[in-house]
Amino acid sequence: MNNILVTGAAGQIGSELTLALRARFGDSNVIATGHKTRPSDILMDSGPFHFIDCDDIGTVADIVKKYIIGTIYHLAAILSAVAEANPQLAWDVNINGLYNVLEVAREFNCSVFTPSSIGAFGPGTPLENTPQDTVQRPNTMYGVTKVSGELLCDYYFKRFRVDTRGVRYPGIISNATLPGGGTTDYAVEIYYEAIRNKYYTSYIDAGTFMDMMYMPDAIKAAIDIMEADPAKLIHRNAFNVTAMSFDPEVIAGSIREIIPEFTINYKVDPVRQAIADSWPNSMDDSAAREEWGWKPEFNLKMMSRDMLEVLSDKLLDQE
Ligand SMILES: NC(=O)c1ccc[n+]([C@@H]2O[C@H](COP(=O)([O-])OP(=O)(O)OC[C@H]3O[C@@H](n4cnc5c(N)ncnc54)[C@H](O)[C@@H]3O)[C@@H](O)[C@H]2O)c1
């Protein structure tokens, strides 16, 4: 088996996906790479780690050559809220960085997993039960880069037969690494604040529904699609995948089942609220279910129980 490269390995998804891949395929066979973010000790100690810059194609090609890489999980990116603050950087990393990874994959015959996002949708997209194939006219730089990335990955498969695959992730909720500046980060922060202060001030308004997923399911989706039978894949890239849909009131209600005194209030951030308003309320992920057997394991109740349990222990340890 050829080795696996993870870009963006110090990020929210990469930090956990790398460890899951190492557990499955062997520590020394999974090469973690970061940019500036300091990786956790466990990431550094459990296998190879290097700093690269996806905008510098030579740094990507060097690692692919050195470690005889067969599969690249390309997670390096600039997320939605940060992308709105610095659109030029978002274009550089999300488009030029992806282009470099695809070019290296073409030259060295690697498969590539690239996550797209619910951010690839926008005004004009049906918000309820958002279809797999539908209007995609996002009005954020993050969305523009994500749609372009979906198309670029499709192009590299059709034109050069690079084995590109990917999913459109919803908001990802995790208890290990903090999220990197997305619009759905509130759904992580709320658990920390519920434990620390028993209240949370949400920057996303009540009534704003978005798709979400617990990290173990996000990791499962990434690994499952790369192991799927290619003959069955009609949509190779950008599969809608979701596990649950809620607004701040619904997630607050599920926390209250465990912490009854928990309260929520609102101080809406107009930038992130506008982004959230342009995203689906709930996606139809039947194409992923039919083509590669996608099925999430965690619903909101199970996730809230697990998040509060794990974070309580973690915050206690830090005291
Ligand atoms: N987390 C979510 O809720 C979510 C939802 C939908 C899609 N996604 C997608 O999943 C992927 C991973 O997201 P994440 O939440 O782990 O992001 P993150 O922001 O936590 O991590 C991204 C990592 O990319 C690295 N990076 C930035 N510029 C780089 C460069 N030039 N070269 C190399 N690395 C660079 C950063 O250091 C960072 O650690 C992204 O493509 C993102 O768009 C995430």
The ligand as a MOL file (V3000), in Angstrom:
LIG
                    3D

  0  0  0     0  0            999 V3000
M  V30 BEGIN CTAB
M  V30 COUNTS 44 48 0 0 0
M  V30 BEGIN ATOM
M  V30 1 N -15.0390 22.3330 10.0040 0
M  V30 2 C -16.1690 22.4490 9.3550 0
M  V30 3 O -17.2270 22.6860 9.9660 0
M  V30 4 C -16.2050 22.2770 7.8670 0
M  V30 5 C -17.4470 22.2820 7.2070 0
M  V30 6 C -17.4830 22.1490 5.8190 0
M  V30 7 C -16.2990 21.9500 5.1060 0
M  V30 8 N -15.1130 21.9530 5.7680 0 CHG=1
M  V30 9 C -13.9040 21.7960 4.9660 0
M  V30 10 O -13.0700 20.7890 5.5180 0
M  V30 11 C -11.6870 21.1330 5.3290 0
M  V30 12 C -10.9610 21.1530 6.6620 0
M  V30 13 O -11.6150 22.0860 7.5080 0
M  V30 14 P -11.1830 22.3460 9.0320 0
M  V30 15 O -12.3920 22.7320 9.7600 0
M  V30 16 O -10.3470 21.2400 9.5330 0 CHG=-1
M  V30 17 O -10.3060 23.6700 8.8280 0
M  V30 18 P -9.2610 24.3480 9.8460 0
M  V30 19 O -9.2910 25.8240 9.5850 0
M  V30 20 O -9.4590 23.8890 11.2360 0
M  V30 21 O -7.8900 23.7470 9.3270 0
M  V30 22 C -7.3490 24.0770 8.0640 0
M  V30 23 C -5.8400 24.0050 8.1630 0
M  V30 24 O -5.2870 24.4370 6.9020 0
M  V30 25 C -4.0280 24.9980 7.1880 0
M  V30 26 N -3.5770 25.8920 6.1020 0
M  V30 27 C -3.9660 27.1650 5.8680 0
M  V30 28 N -3.2620 27.6700 4.8350 0
M  V30 29 C -2.4180 26.7040 4.4150 0
M  V30 30 C -1.4330 26.6120 3.3820 0
M  V30 31 N -1.1810 27.6490 2.5710 0
M  V30 32 N -0.7650 25.4460 3.2400 0
M  V30 33 C -1.0100 24.3990 4.0370 0
M  V30 34 N -1.9220 24.4290 5.0480 0
M  V30 35 C -2.6210 25.5580 5.2120 0
M  V30 36 C -4.2140 25.7680 8.4930 0
M  V30 37 O -2.9770 25.8680 9.1800 0
M  V30 38 C -5.2380 24.9100 9.2380 0
M  V30 39 O -4.6480 24.1280 10.2580 0
M  V30 40 C -11.6990 22.4790 4.5860 0
M  V30 41 O -11.6310 22.2580 3.1910 0
M  V30 42 C -13.0630 23.0580 4.9290 0
M  V30 43 O -13.5090 23.9670 3.9570 0
M  V30 44 C -15.0400 22.1150 7.1230 0
M  V30 END ATOM
M  V30 BEGIN BOND
M  V30 1 1 1 2
M  V30 2 2 2 3
M  V30 3 1 2 4
M  V30 4 1 4 5
M  V30 5 2 4 44
M  V30 6 2 5 6
M  V30 7 1 6 7
M  V30 8 2 7 8
M  V30 9 1 8 9
M  V30 10 1 8 44
M  V30 11 1 9 10
M  V30 12 1 9 42
M  V30 13 1 10 11
M  V30 14 1 11 12
M  V30 15 1 11 40
M  V30 16 1 12 13
M  V30 17 1 13 14
M  V30 18 2 14 15
M  V30 19 1 14 16
M  V30 20 1 14 17
M  V30 21 1 17 18
M  V30 22 2 18 19
M  V30 23 1 18 20
M  V30 24 1 18 21
M  V30 25 1 21 22
M  V30 26 1 22 23
M  V30 27 1 23 24
M  V30 28 1 23 38
M  V30 29 1 24 25
M  V30 30 1 25 26
M  V30 31 1 25 36
M  V30 32 1 26 27
M  V30 33 1 26 35
M  V30 34 2 27 28
M  V30 35 1 28 29
M  V30 36 1 29 30
M  V30 37 2 29 35
M  V30 38 1 30 31
M  V30 39 2 30 32
M  V30 40 1 32 33
M  V30 41 2 33 34
M  V30 42 1 34 35
M  V30 43 1 36 37
M  V30 44 1 36 38
M  V30 45 1 38 39
M  V30 46 1 40 41
M  V30 47 1 40 42
M  V30 48 1 42 43
M  V30 END BOND
M  V30 END CTAB
M  END
